[in-house]
Amino acid sequence: MIKEVIGVSAPAVLLAPIAVPILHGLSGIAVVGLGLFAAGKVVTKTVRVLNAPPKRRIPVDRPPID
């Protein structure tokens, strides 16, 4: 039983120093990706609003012509 525990824990101990930087790198990539996605959405919506044709307004006192 001890032999099996050592067989499982030895690779985990050897990979532990490598796992922390990899985890930080992956979370950093996720945060940067989320920021780029949000910025892209804001830019896209802003461009759509600015390029939309103006809405035609009908005065309240004059009914629309049929």
C-alpha positions as a printed NumPy array, in Angstrom:
array([[  0.   ,   0.   ,   0.   ],
       [  2.839,   2.414,   0.808],
       [  4.39 ,   1.624,  -2.547],
       [  1.192,   2.68 ,  -4.346],
       [  0.946,   5.919,  -2.359],
       [  4.535,   6.809,  -3.207],
       [  3.931,   5.892,  -6.846],
       [  1.021,   8.348,  -7.016],
       [  2.498,  11.168,  -4.909],
       [  5.973,  11.257,  -6.497],
       [  4.809,  12.644,  -9.874],
       [  2.562,  15.148,  -8.095],
       [  5.497,  16.44 ,  -6.041],
       [  7.662,  16.694,  -9.142],
       [  4.992,  18.594, -11.103],
       [  4.012,  20.963,  -8.264],
       [  6.654,  23.64 ,  -9.045],
       [  5.579,  23.643, -12.687],
       [  1.833,  23.663, -12.014],
       [  1.699,  27.057, -10.264],
       [  3.234,  29.093, -13.127],
       [  1.101,  27.233, -15.656],
       [ -2.027,  27.982, -13.631],
       [ -1.092,  31.656, -13.381],
       [ -0.397,  31.77 , -17.098],
       [ -3.726,  30.197, -17.997],
       [ -5.654,  32.522, -15.7  ],
       [ -3.793,  35.504, -17.155],
       [ -4.695,  34.425, -20.669],
       [ -8.332,  34.055, -19.594],
       [ -8.422,  37.541, -18.037],
       [ -6.794,  39.173, -21.061],
       [ -9.119,  37.271, -23.396],
       [-12.162,  38.369, -21.429],
       [-10.974,  41.983, -21.543],
       [-10.454,  41.833, -25.305],
       [-13.88 ,  40.238, -25.774],
       [-15.57 ,  42.965, -23.702],
       [-13.711,  45.743, -25.528],
       [-14.676,  44.238, -28.881],
       [-18.34 ,  44.1  , -27.884],
       [-18.3  ,  47.758, -26.787],
       [-16.628,  48.868, -30.013],
       [-19.032,  46.834, -32.147],
       [-22.121,  48.218, -30.418],
       [-20.789,  51.778, -30.589],
       [-20.092,  51.506, -34.317],
       [-23.567,  50.082, -34.952],
       [-25.222,  52.923, -33.047],
       [-23.171,  55.59 , -34.815],
       [-23.78 ,  54.103, -38.281],
       [-27.513,  53.514, -37.82 ],
       [-29.774,  55.714, -39.953],
       [-31.556,  58.456, -38.01 ],
       [-35.074,  57.692, -36.863],
       [-37.847,  59.696, -38.47 ],
       [-39.821,  61.637, -35.927],
       [-43.432,  62.572, -36.56 ],
       [-44.705,  65.593, -34.627],
       [-47.516,  64.867, -32.185],
       [-49.763,  67.701, -33.398],
       [-49.679,  66.503, -37.034],
       [-50.973,  63.006, -37.835],
       [-48.998,  60.96 , -40.367],
       [-50.062,  61.216, -44.002],
       [-51.664,  58.04 , -45.292]])
